[in-house]
Amino acid sequence: MELEVKDMTCGHCAGVITKAVKEIDTQAEVDIDVATKTVRIESAHSANDFLSAIQEAGYTPAVRA
C-alpha cells in the first residue's frame, strides 16, 4: 500500500512513522521517501491499521490513489 503523509518533513518524522508501522506489524516492509512524502508498506494488515497508528503518532496520512 502507498500512503501520503503531507506533514512528514524530515528523517526524524520518517523514524517515528516507521516505528508506528512496526508496532502494528514487526514483519512489515517500510519504504519512506521524505521528499515525495510517500510511505510504502508491504504487509498483510489493512491500510486502516496503519492509518490509525500513524495518526496516533501525530501525523495525517492518506491512502494515495
DSSP file (Angstrom, degrees, kcal/mol; ACC not computed):
  #  RESIDUE AA STRUCTURE BP1 BP2  ACC     N-H-->O    O-->H-N    N-H-->O    O-->H-N    TCO  KAPPA ALPHA  PHI   PSI    X-CA   Y-CA   Z-CA
    1    1 A M              0   0    0      0, 0.0    40,-2.5     0, 0.0     2,-0.5   0.000 360.0 360.0 360.0 156.1    0.0    0.0    0.0
    2    2 A E  E     -A   40   0A   0     62,-0.3    62,-2.7    38,-0.2     2,-0.3  -0.984 360.0-173.3-127.4 125.9    1.1    3.6   -0.5
    3    3 A L  E     -AB  39  63A   0     36,-3.3    36,-2.8    -2,-0.5     2,-0.5  -0.850  16.5-141.9-116.0 151.8    0.3    6.4    1.8
    4    4 A E  E     -AB  38  62A   0     58,-3.4    58,-1.9    -2,-0.3     2,-0.5  -0.960  13.1-174.5-111.1 129.4    0.9   10.1    1.6
    5    5 A V  E >   - B   0  61A   0     32,-2.5     3,-1.8    -2,-0.5    -2,-0.0  -0.832   0.8-176.5-124.7  91.2    1.9   11.9    4.7
    6    6 A K  T 3  S+     0   0    0     54,-0.7    -1,-0.1    -2,-0.5    32,-0.1   0.743  80.8  55.0 -64.2 -25.0    2.0   15.6    3.9
    7    7 A D  T 3  S+     0   0    0     53,-0.2     2,-0.7    30,-0.1    -1,-0.3   0.225  78.1 108.2 -97.0  17.1    3.3   16.7    7.3
    8    8 A M    <   +     0   0    0     -3,-1.8    -3,-0.1     1,-0.1    29,-0.1  -0.844  36.5 158.4 -89.4 117.1    6.3   14.4    7.2
    9    9 A T        +     0   0    0     -2,-0.7     2,-0.3     1,-0.1    -1,-0.1   0.552  49.1  15.6-121.1 -10.3    9.2   16.7    6.7
   10   10 A C  S  > S-     0   0    0      1,-0.1     4,-2.0    24,-0.0     5,-0.1  -0.901  82.3 -85.0-155.2 178.9   12.5   15.1    7.9
   11   11 A G  H  > S+     0   0    0     -2,-0.3     4,-2.2     1,-0.2     5,-0.1   0.839 121.9  57.7 -63.3 -34.7   14.3   11.9    8.8
   12   12 A H  H  > S+     0   0    0      2,-0.2     4,-2.3     1,-0.2    -1,-0.2   0.935 106.1  49.5 -61.9 -44.7   13.0   12.1   12.4
   13   13 A C  H  > S+     0   0    0      1,-0.2     4,-2.5     2,-0.2    -2,-0.2   0.926 109.6  51.9 -57.2 -45.6    9.4   12.1   11.1
   14   14 A A  H  X S+     0   0    0     -4,-2.0     4,-2.6     1,-0.2    -1,-0.2   0.886 109.0  50.8 -60.4 -39.4   10.3    9.1    9.0
   15   15 A G  H  X S+     0   0    0     -4,-2.2     4,-2.4     2,-0.2    -1,-0.2   0.903 110.0  48.6 -65.2 -42.0   11.7    7.3   12.0
   16   16 A V  H  X S+     0   0    0     -4,-2.3     4,-2.1     2,-0.2    -2,-0.2   0.908 113.7  47.2 -63.7 -42.1    8.6    8.0   14.1
   17   17 A I  H  X S+     0   0    0     -4,-2.5     4,-2.3     2,-0.2    -2,-0.2   0.911 110.8  51.4 -67.6 -42.4    6.3    6.7   11.3
   18   18 A T  H  X S+     0   0    0     -4,-2.6     4,-2.6     1,-0.2    -2,-0.2   0.925 110.0  50.1 -59.0 -44.6    8.5    3.6   10.8
   19   19 A K  H  X S+     0   0    0     -4,-2.4     4,-1.5     1,-0.2    -1,-0.2   0.905 109.4  51.1 -60.8 -42.4    8.2    2.8   14.5
   20   20 A A  H  X S+     0   0    0     -4,-2.1     4,-0.8     1,-0.2    -1,-0.2   0.900 111.7  47.6 -62.3 -41.3    4.4    3.3   14.4
   21   21 A V  H >X S+     0   0    0     -4,-2.3     4,-2.3     1,-0.2     3,-1.0   0.927 110.2  51.6 -65.0 -45.0    4.2    0.8   11.4
   22   22 A K  H 3< S+     0   0    0     -4,-2.6    -1,-0.2     1,-0.3    -2,-0.2   0.760 101.0  62.2 -67.1 -24.5    6.4   -1.7   13.1
   23   23 A E  H 3< S+     0   0    0     -4,-1.5    -1,-0.3    -5,-0.2     3,-0.2   0.792 110.3  40.9 -69.6 -26.1    4.3   -1.6   16.3
   24   24 A I  H << S+     0   0    0     -3,-1.0     2,-0.3    -4,-0.8    -2,-0.2   0.887 137.5   8.0 -82.9 -45.0    1.4   -2.9   14.1
   25   25 A D    ><  -     0   0    0     -4,-2.3     3,-1.6     1,-0.1    -1,-0.3  -0.867  57.4-167.8-144.3 103.4    3.4   -5.4   12.1
   26   26 A T  T 3  S+     0   0    0     -2,-0.3    -4,-0.1     1,-0.3    -1,-0.1   0.739  93.6  52.8 -64.0 -21.8    7.0   -6.2   13.0
   27   27 A Q  T 3  S+     0   0    0     -5,-0.1    -1,-0.3     2,-0.1    -5,-0.1   0.476  82.2 122.3 -91.8  -3.2    7.5   -8.0    9.7
   28   28 A A    <   -     0   0    0     -3,-1.6     2,-0.6    -7,-0.2    15,-0.2  -0.269  60.8-132.8 -62.1 143.3    6.2   -5.1    7.6
   29   29 A E  E     -C   42   0A   0     13,-2.0    13,-2.5     2,-0.0     2,-0.5  -0.892  26.2-166.9 -96.9 124.3    8.5   -3.8    4.9
   30   30 A V  E     -C   41   0A   0     -2,-0.6     2,-0.5    11,-0.2    11,-0.2  -0.947  13.3-179.6-118.2 128.4    8.5    0.0    5.1
   31   31 A D  E     -C   40   0A   0      9,-2.7     9,-3.2    -2,-0.5     2,-0.5  -0.979  10.7-171.7-127.4 117.0    9.9    2.3    2.4
   32   32 A I  E     -C   39   0A   0     -2,-0.5     2,-0.6     7,-0.2     7,-0.2  -0.923  14.2-171.3-116.7 132.5    9.8    6.0    3.1
   33   33 A D  E  >> -C   38   0A   0      5,-2.8     5,-2.1    -2,-0.5     4,-0.8  -0.917   1.8-173.5-119.4 101.6   10.6    8.9    0.7
   34   34 A V  T >45S+     0   0    0     -2,-0.6     3,-0.5     1,-0.2    -1,-0.1   0.875  81.7  60.6 -62.7 -38.1   10.6   12.1    2.7
   35   35 A A  T 345S+     0   0    0      1,-0.3    -1,-0.2     2,-0.1    -2,-0.0   0.874 117.1  29.9 -60.2 -39.2   11.0   14.2   -0.5
   36   36 A T  T 345S-     0   0    0     -3,-0.3    -1,-0.3     2,-0.1    -2,-0.2   0.399 106.5-124.9-100.2   1.8    7.7   13.0   -2.0
   37   37 A K  T <<5 +     0   0    0     -4,-0.8   -32,-2.5    -3,-0.5     2,-0.4   0.859  60.5 148.8  58.2  38.8    6.1   12.5    1.4
   38   38 A T  E   < -AC   4  33A   0     -5,-2.1    -5,-2.8   -34,-0.2     2,-0.5  -0.874  33.6-169.8-111.1 135.3    5.4    8.8    0.5
   39   39 A V  E     -AC   3  32A   0    -36,-2.8   -36,-3.3    -2,-0.4     2,-0.5  -0.981   7.3-167.1-122.0 117.1    5.2    5.8    2.8
   40   40 A R  E     -AC   2  31A   0     -9,-3.2    -9,-2.7    -2,-0.5     2,-0.4  -0.902   7.8-174.1-105.1 131.4    5.1    2.4    1.1
   41   41 A I  E     - C   0  30A   0    -40,-2.5     2,-0.6    -2,-0.5   -11,-0.2  -0.988  15.8-162.3-129.2 130.2    4.2   -0.5    3.3
   42   42 A E  E     + C   0  29A   0    -13,-2.5   -13,-2.0    -2,-0.4     2,-0.3  -0.951  42.0 123.8-109.4 114.4    4.1   -4.2    2.4
   43   43 A S        -     0   0    0     -2,-0.6    -2,-0.1   -15,-0.2     4,-0.0  -0.984  66.8-123.1-162.8 158.7    2.1   -6.1    5.0
   44   44 A A  S    S+     0   0    0     -2,-0.3    -1,-0.1     2,-0.1     2,-0.0   0.606  86.2  97.4 -81.9 -13.6   -0.9   -8.4    5.4
   45   45 A H  S    S-     0   0    0      1,-0.1    -2,-0.2     2,-0.1     2,-0.1  -0.310  84.4 -99.4 -72.5 160.5   -2.5   -5.9    7.7
   46   46 A S    >>  -     0   0    0      1,-0.1     4,-1.1    -2,-0.0     3,-0.6  -0.402  23.8-116.8 -79.6 157.5   -5.1   -3.4    6.4
   47   47 A A  H 3> S+     0   0    0      1,-0.2     4,-2.9     2,-0.2     5,-0.2   0.858 113.8  63.6 -58.9 -36.1   -4.3    0.2    5.5
   48   48 A N  H 3> S+     0   0    0      1,-0.2     4,-2.4     2,-0.2    -1,-0.2   0.863  96.8  56.5 -59.9 -36.6   -6.7    1.3    8.2
   49   49 A D  H <> S+     0   0    0     -3,-0.6     4,-1.8     1,-0.2    -1,-0.2   0.925 113.2  40.4 -58.8 -44.5   -4.5   -0.3   10.9
   50   50 A F  H  X S+     0   0    0     -4,-1.1     4,-2.7     2,-0.2     5,-0.3   0.866 111.1  56.2 -75.6 -36.7   -1.5    1.8    9.7
   51   51 A L  H  X S+     0   0    0     -4,-2.9     4,-2.2     1,-0.2    -2,-0.2   0.934 110.2  46.6 -58.8 -45.1   -3.5    5.0    9.1
   52   52 A S  H  X S+     0   0    0     -4,-2.4     4,-2.5     2,-0.2    -2,-0.2   0.922 112.6  49.1 -62.9 -45.0   -4.6    4.8   12.8
   53   53 A A  H  X S+     0   0    0     -4,-1.8     4,-1.2     1,-0.2    -2,-0.2   0.902 112.5  47.2 -63.3 -41.9   -1.1    4.1   14.1
   54   54 A I  H  <>S+     0   0    0     -4,-2.7     5,-1.9     2,-0.2     4,-0.3   0.872 111.4  51.6 -69.9 -36.4    0.4    7.0   12.1
   55   55 A Q  H ><5S+     0   0    0     -4,-2.2     3,-1.8    -5,-0.3    -2,-0.2   0.919 107.3  52.8 -63.5 -43.0   -2.4    9.3   13.2
   56   56 A E  H 3<5S+     0   0    0     -4,-2.5    -1,-0.2     1,-0.3    -2,-0.2   0.793 102.8  59.3 -62.6 -27.5   -1.7    8.4   16.8
   57   57 A A  T 3<5S-     0   0    0     -4,-1.2    -1,-0.3    -5,-0.2    -2,-0.2   0.531 128.9 -97.9 -78.5  -6.2    2.0    9.2   16.2
   58   58 A G  T < 5S+     0   0    0     -3,-1.8     2,-0.2     1,-0.3    -3,-0.2   0.622  85.5 111.5 104.6  14.8    0.9   12.8   15.3
   59   59 A Y      < -     0   0    0     -5,-1.9    -1,-0.3   -46,-0.0    -2,-0.1  -0.719  62.6-127.6-118.0 168.8    0.7   12.7   11.5
   60   60 A T        -     0   0    0     -2,-0.2   -54,-0.7     2,-0.0   -53,-0.2  -0.750  33.6-178.4-119.8  84.3   -2.0   13.0    8.9
   61   61 A P  E     -B    5   0A   0      0, 0.0     2,-0.3     0, 0.0   -56,-0.2  -0.436   5.8-172.8 -81.2 155.1   -1.7   10.1    6.5
   62   62 A A  E     -B    4   0A   0    -58,-1.9   -58,-3.4    -2,-0.1     2,-0.3  -0.990  32.7-105.2-142.7 146.7   -3.9    9.4    3.5
   63   63 A V  E     -B    3   0A   0     -2,-0.3     2,-0.4   -60,-0.2   -60,-0.2  -0.573  37.5-129.0 -71.4 128.6   -4.1    6.5    1.1
   64   64 A R              0   0    0    -62,-2.7   -62,-0.3    -2,-0.3    -1,-0.1  -0.673 360.0 360.0 -82.3 129.8   -2.5    7.5   -2.2
   65   65 A A              0   0    0     -2,-0.4    -1,-0.1   -62,-0.0   -62,-0.1   0.462 360.0 360.0 -75.0 360.0   -4.8    6.8   -5.1
